[in-house]
Amino acid sequence: MRRIIMAFLLCLLLLSCSSDSRQASQIDVSEEERPDMVLNKAVYTLATASMDPITITAGRITIDDKNHKAILEDVSFVQQSQQMTGRADHIEVQTKSHDATLDGNISIVKESDGFSLEAQHVEWKNDSESITTGSEEEVTVSMDRKSSVRAVGFRGDLKTSTYEFARITEGSIGL
């Protein structure tokens, strides 16, 4: 009786599993365009010898090792050692350099510096730990909990906490 129940449960388990009805050969993507890995609803911790760990939560992560690229969708991240958190709709990361392009509803907060940023498009350069927007991209930045500005043409150096703007459109800088 026990074997029958186990066999029945195993059959139920196998029947309840589903797979994509399309076979790999039926997908309309060439072998060169196919990513190496796709993770859905993923939590991923990235750490290297030169970088403190950063925990990334994403609705989808697509990794393309051939092109040294990762695409992340619906992303939030935390870097505890730097007291930094953030989010973006879309992030494209160069996996060799860890440089990244963030797009859509971006928010980055570095608590230890009292720094926060909101924008729609941001470029991150990992080696220099710098953040830039395009020359006409609008950004809202708060610094040291005393200053808040809306500006275009932003460049921020997170190593030195130095921030530059091409043009401030509104706000104030407290000294």
Phi, psi and omega per residue, in radians:
M1 nan -0.739 -3.137
R2 -1.064 -0.706 3.127
R3 -1.139 -0.658 3.134
I4 -1.141 -0.753 3.122
I5 -1.118 -0.769 3.120
M6 -1.081 -0.753 3.127
A7 -1.112 -0.733 3.114
F8 -1.080 -0.810 3.131
L9 -1.112 -0.692 3.099
L10 -1.096 -0.754 3.100
C11 -1.085 -0.747 3.096
L12 -1.062 -0.757 3.127
L13 -1.073 -0.826 -3.138
L14 -1.125 -0.686 3.141
L15 -1.246 -0.478 -3.117
S16 -1.370 -0.308 3.111
C17 -1.256 2.509 3.110
S18 -2.222 2.765 3.078
S19 -2.398 2.858 3.081
D20 -1.148 2.226 -3.071
S21 -1.196 -0.292 3.127
R22 -1.508 2.328 3.069
Q23 -1.431 2.774 -3.113
A24 -0.952 -0.634 -3.122
S25 -1.248 -0.303 -3.114
Q26 -1.561 -0.238 -3.106
I27 -1.240 2.376 -3.074
D28 -1.424 0.855 3.135
V29 -2.344 2.332 3.125
S30 -1.249 2.826 -3.120
E31 -1.019 -0.630 -3.137
E32 -1.178 -0.544 -3.093
E33 -1.534 -0.262 -3.099
R34 -1.237 2.228 3.129
P35 -1.209 2.773 3.108
D36 -1.321 -0.553 -3.100
M37 -2.667 2.481 3.034
V38 -2.245 2.191 3.113
L39 -2.044 2.240 3.090
N40 -1.871 2.457 -3.132
K41 0.846 1.043 -2.994
A42 -1.864 2.583 2.947
V43 -2.086 2.143 -2.994
Y44 -2.327 2.295 3.078
T45 -1.897 2.160 -3.130
L46 -1.882 2.220 3.100
A47 -2.546 2.422 3.049
T48 -2.324 3.015 3.136
A49 -1.088 -0.532 -3.085
S50 -1.753 0.051 -3.061
M51 -2.410 2.343 3.063
D52 -1.162 2.626 -3.101
P53 -1.028 2.465 3.049
I54 -2.244 2.240 -3.136
T55 -1.721 2.187 -3.065
I56 -2.010 2.285 3.025
T57 -2.025 2.217 -3.071
A58 -2.459 2.570 3.026
G59 -1.161 -0.557 3.136
R60 -2.737 2.359 3.028
I61 -2.189 2.177 3.091
T62 -2.010 2.157 -3.104
I63 -1.959 2.240 3.132
D64 -2.130 1.633 -3.093
D65 -1.158 -0.573 -3.116
K66 -1.064 -0.676 -3.124
N67 -1.762 0.107 3.122
H68 0.937 0.899 -3.039
K69 -2.454 2.524 3.002
A70 -2.267 2.386 3.104
I71 -1.975 2.215 -3.135
L72 -2.092 2.387 3.138
E73 -2.098 2.498 3.117
D74 0.876 1.246 -2.898
V75 -1.957 2.464 2.882
S76 -2.316 2.666 -3.130
F77 -2.552 2.723 -3.141
V78 -2.445 2.299 3.004
Q79 -2.157 1.674 -3.002
Q80 -1.006 -0.786 -3.052
S81 -1.075 -0.519 3.136
Q82 -1.741 0.031 -3.061
Q83 0.884 0.820 -3.100
M84 -2.059 2.360 3.056
T85 -2.298 2.819 3.097
G86 -2.977 3.071 3.089
R87 -2.743 2.756 3.064
A88 -2.844 2.709 3.080
D89 -1.251 -0.638 -3.016
H90 -2.573 2.332 3.063
I91 -2.359 2.315 3.008
E92 -1.978 2.137 -3.070
V93 -1.988 2.323 2.971
Q94 -1.456 1.959 -2.944
T95 -1.238 -0.331 3.087
K96 -1.396 -0.785 -3.064
S97 -1.658 -0.327 -3.018
H98 1.149 0.293 2.967
D99 -1.222 2.637 -3.065
A100 -2.538 2.652 2.997
T101 -2.039 2.152 -3.136
L102 -1.896 2.418 3.137
D103 -2.409 2.492 2.993
G104 1.379 2.013 3.026
N105 0.847 0.919 -3.083
I106 -1.454 2.375 3.041
S107 -2.459 2.201 3.097
I108 -2.280 2.262 3.140
V109 -2.239 2.223 3.031
K110 -2.053 1.627 -3.028
E111 -0.946 -0.757 -3.048
S112 -1.043 -0.471 3.133
D113 -1.797 -0.062 -3.050
G114 1.139 0.536 -3.053
F115 -1.819 2.359 2.973
S116 -2.486 2.621 -3.092
L117 -2.437 2.417 3.000
E118 -2.291 2.324 -3.100
A119 -2.817 3.091 3.068
Q120 -1.874 -0.341 3.130
H121 -2.605 2.240 -3.114
V122 -2.498 2.493 3.026
E123 -1.920 2.308 3.096
W124 -1.967 2.208 3.042
K125 -1.888 1.959 -3.007
N126 -1.183 -0.747 -3.069
D127 -1.099 -0.635 3.137
S128 -1.703 -0.066 -3.077
E129 0.875 0.889 -3.117
S130 -2.093 2.618 3.114
I131 -2.107 2.333 3.069
T132 -2.379 2.698 2.957
T133 -2.003 2.972 3.043
G134 -1.135 2.846 -3.066
S135 -1.070 -0.418 3.115
E136 -2.045 0.165 3.106
E137 -1.358 2.311 3.134
E138 -1.464 2.503 -3.139
V139 -2.514 2.552 3.015
T140 -1.976 2.184 -3.085
V141 -2.236 2.352 3.002
S142 -2.055 2.392 -3.100
M143 -2.333 2.466 3.053
D144 0.889 0.386 3.123
R145 1.024 0.141 -3.138
K146 -1.971 -0.426 -3.010
S147 -2.122 2.438 3.049
S148 -2.511 2.172 -3.122
V149 -2.367 2.620 2.924
R150 -1.892 2.283 -3.019
A151 -2.646 3.053 3.004
V152 -2.189 2.766 3.103
G153 1.150 0.954 -3.073
F154 -1.544 2.470 2.952
R155 -2.422 2.214 3.123
G156 -2.221 2.312 3.064
D157 -1.819 1.875 -3.065
L158 -1.317 -0.320 3.070
K159 -1.193 -0.755 -3.051
T160 -1.846 -0.029 -3.063
S161 0.967 0.737 3.105
T162 -1.844 2.247 -3.083
Y163 -2.220 2.401 -3.134
E164 -2.281 2.613 3.117
F165 -2.307 2.497 3.021
A166 -1.247 -0.697 -3.121
R167 -2.771 2.239 3.066
I168 -1.573 2.199 -3.119
T169 -1.654 -0.472 3.034
E170 -2.911 2.786 3.085
G171 2.078 -3.044 -3.117
S172 -2.490 2.669 3.086
I173 -2.037 2.046 3.131
G174 -1.555 2.428 3.141
L175 -1.845 nan nan
